[in-house]
């Protein structure tokens, strides 16, 4: 069924056509069932029930150094697109390259900096193999229009101590609980098509406001905080480590951020790794998962030597990294996240119509195979 779309969706539809797909084409089949063998070092804790949405859920883990590499018979070159090379959520990919984890699998991974709307048609055509991003509204619309793309692995969820998210300047007599967002102006460096619409939508509902009652102002990264503290906007979405500037100021209150225990991004695959070469797709995830198990367990920022190495890799100052808690790196995808994201996009007015079923957006089979989990 054709979806009625907004201007953003129409732009994505144009990208679909440029990739050689049409909205009338049936979606490609999900990854075909493959034999799954037990993996040494990856026991029961290497998989968690996708339906477990507990905020304190321990992320899946294998032993350090596992799953062991299983080099491909023929070396494979992969191109990975990402919007930035310096954000902490990209750190496992950067570290896997630096430590030779992809090379152990017989993969030559090349990084390319591209925003998601530009990378999507390239992923669908096979000019890009992996997109390290999130299932943004553009991705949803692309899949609805015919792109053979799946979200195949998660990236992270926030530490309980994190206050990255929605902040409001309190009016006289207001508290964090009583603060009103109705008819508020909100500054953000990310547009309405971003996955942050999901946690924003939840915060709006808790504070008696609908998404369409809030005026969004898209600002540069350096301007969001200034607009909030200078009175230019009533509320703002503050990222790490910017939120620390107002964290101890009683004039401001934190209303909520990304749900704990629920990754909102990670690896997206196109037809190259879903259909044409799933062995390489599993190998990529195996290297990624091994990197998380080895270098990003628990509070990885407690290791000063590792922080220095990570800071050099990401080209940021070490004290900037340690100013905020470690991310909870998590390769798994929770059940229903895709549905909740789509509901928020509809509330934000960037998509309309029936949601795309989860099995057309999510494929957990490849990371399950990497850790030896049989469904």
Buried (B, 14 or more C-beta within 10 A) or exposed (E): EEBEBBEBBEBBBEBBEEBEBEBEEEBBEBBEEEEBEEBEBBBEEBBBEBEEBEEEBEBBBBBEEBBBBBEBEEEBEBBBBBBEBEBBBBBBBBBBBBBEBBBBBBBEBEBBEBBBBBBBBBBBBBBBBBBBBBBBBBBBBBBBBBBBBBBBBBBBBBBEEBBBBBBBBBEEEEEBEEBEBEEBBBBBBBBBBBBBBBBBBBBBEEBEBEBEEBEBBEBEEEBBBBBBBEEBBBBBBBBBBBBEBBEEEEEBBBBBBBBBBBBBBBBBBBBBBBBEBBBBBBBBBBBBBBBBBBBBEEEBBEEEEBBEBBBEBBEBEBEEBBEBBBBBBBBBBBBBBBBBBBBBBBBBBBBEBEBBEBEBBBBBBBBBBBBBBEE
